[in-house]
Amino acid sequence: MIYAFLAKGFEEVEAIAAIDVIRRAEIEIATVGIGSKIVCGSHNIPVFCDMDESEINLADDIDGILLPGGMPGTVNLEQNETVNKFLDYCFLNNKQICAICAAPSILGHKGMLKNKNAVCFPGFEDELEGAVISDEFVVTDDNIITAKGMGSAVKFGLEIVKKFRSSDYVNKLKSSLQCSI
C-alpha cells in the first residue's frame, strides 16, 4: 500500500494525476487527509480522502508514501507528526518515497537527500540539503522519486508505477493514457 498524504493547501494536479496513474496500474494507494477526510487544495478544490490520519497505523503493509507539493500544503505536511513518522519509517526501511514540487524540501530538511540525485520546483533547490540537483523533470535515486511540479505529475506517476511494475507494463499504460512522455 502507498499512502498519499494530503494536507490543506496541497497542489491538486500533482496529487490527483499521480494517484490516478497509480490506480490505473492497479497498485494499492490510499489518500490520507491530514486533519480531516475532506482536504482543500491550494486552488480551493476540496478532495474527499479515503481516510484521515487518525485511521492509519504504521504497519507492514506500507510500500511507500507520496507527498504532493503546493503551498501551504508542503509546510503542513512537514509539520505533521504522522507524516514524519511514516516518512522516517520508509526511509529507514528502504520503502518508496515520492515527493513532487516543493515537497522534496521536506526530505532535504530531514537529511534524506544527501548525495542523492533530486529535483524540485524551481526556487526550492537550496532546501534539498546535500542533494545533487538535476535538470530533469522526474528523478529516481534508489527508493526516492522526486519531480519538479504540476507539469510533470503524470510522468511522476508513471515513474512510481515503474518501481512496482515492469517497463513493458508502463509502456502499455503510457499508450492507454495517450502519453508522449
Backbone hydrogen bonds, N-H to C=O, Kabsch-Sander energy under -0.5 kcal/mol:
donor,donor_aa,acceptor,acceptor_aa,energy
2,I,28,E,-2.2
3,Y,64,G,-2.1
4,A,2,I,-0.6
4,A,30,A,-3.0
5,F,3,Y,-0.7
5,F,66,L,-1.9
6,L,32,V,-2.8
7,A,5,F,-0.5
9,G,40,C,-2.7
10,F,7,A,-1.5
11,E,69,G,-2.2
12,E,10,F,-0.8
15,A,11,E,-1.8
16,I,12,E,-3.0
17,A,13,V,-2.2
18,A,13,V,-0.5
18,A,14,E,-0.9
19,I,15,A,-2.6
20,D,16,I,-2.7
21,V,17,A,-2.2
22,I,18,A,-2.3
23,R,19,I,-2.6
24,R,20,D,-2.4
25,A,21,V,-1.2
26,E,23,R,-1.9
27,I,22,I,-1.8
30,A,2,I,-2.6
32,V,4,A,-3.1
33,G,31,T,-0.5
33,G,51,M,-3.0
34,I,6,L,-2.6
35,G,33,G,-0.8
39,V,37,K,-0.6
39,V,47,V,-2.6
41,G,45,I,-2.1
42,S,10,F,-3.3
44,N,41,G,-1.7
47,V,39,V,-2.6
49,C,37,K,-4.2
49,C,47,V,-0.7
51,M,31,T,-1.5
53,E,33,G,-2.1
55,E,52,D,-2.4
56,I,53,E,-1.0
59,A,57,N,-0.6
62,I,59,A,-1.4
63,D,1,M,-3.6
64,G,1,M,-1.3
65,I,96,Q,-2.1
66,L,3,Y,-2.4
67,L,98,C,-3.0
73,G,9,G,-1.7
74,T,70,G,-2.8
76,N,72,P,-2.6
77,L,73,G,-2.4
78,E,74,T,-2.6
79,Q,75,V,-1.8
80,N,77,L,-1.5
84,N,80,N,-2.1
85,K,81,E,-2.3
86,F,82,T,-2.4
87,L,83,V,-2.8
88,D,84,N,-2.7
89,Y,85,K,-2.1
90,C,86,F,-2.6
91,F,87,L,-2.4
92,L,88,D,-2.6
93,N,89,Y,-1.8
94,N,91,F,-1.0
95,K,90,C,-2.6
96,Q,63,D,-2.3
97,I,143,N,-2.9
98,C,65,I,-2.1
99,A,145,I,-2.7
100,I,67,L,-1.9
101,C,147,A,-2.3
103,A,100,I,-1.8
105,S,102,A,-2.0
106,I,103,A,-1.7
107,L,103,A,-0.8
108,G,104,P,-2.2
109,H,105,S,-2.7
110,K,106,I,-1.3
111,G,108,G,-1.5
112,M,107,L,-2.5
114,K,111,G,-0.7
115,N,130,G,-3.0
116,K,113,L,-2.5
118,A,132,V,-2.2
121,F,101,C,-2.0
124,F,121,F,-2.1
127,E,124,F,-1.9
128,L,125,E,-1.7
129,E,127,E,-1.6
131,A,128,L,-2.5
132,V,116,K,-3.1
133,I,131,A,-0.8
134,S,118,A,-2.6
139,V,146,T,-3.0
141,D,144,I,-2.7
144,I,141,D,-1.9
145,I,97,I,-2.8
145,I,143,N,-0.5
146,T,139,V,-2.6
147,A,99,A,-1.3
148,K,137,F,-2.4
152,S,149,G,-2.4
153,A,150,M,-1.8
156,F,152,S,-2.6
157,G,153,A,-2.3
158,L,154,V,-2.6
159,E,155,K,-2.3
160,I,156,F,-1.9
161,V,157,G,-2.3
162,K,158,L,-2.2
163,K,159,E,-0.9
163,K,160,I,-0.9
164,F,160,I,-0.6
164,F,161,V,-1.5
165,R,161,V,-2.0
170,V,166,S,-2.0
171,N,167,S,-2.5
172,K,168,D,-2.2
173,L,169,Y,-2.4
174,K,170,V,-2.8
175,S,171,N,-2.0
176,S,172,K,-2.2
177,L,173,L,-1.7
178,Q,175,S,-1.2
179,C,174,K,-2.7
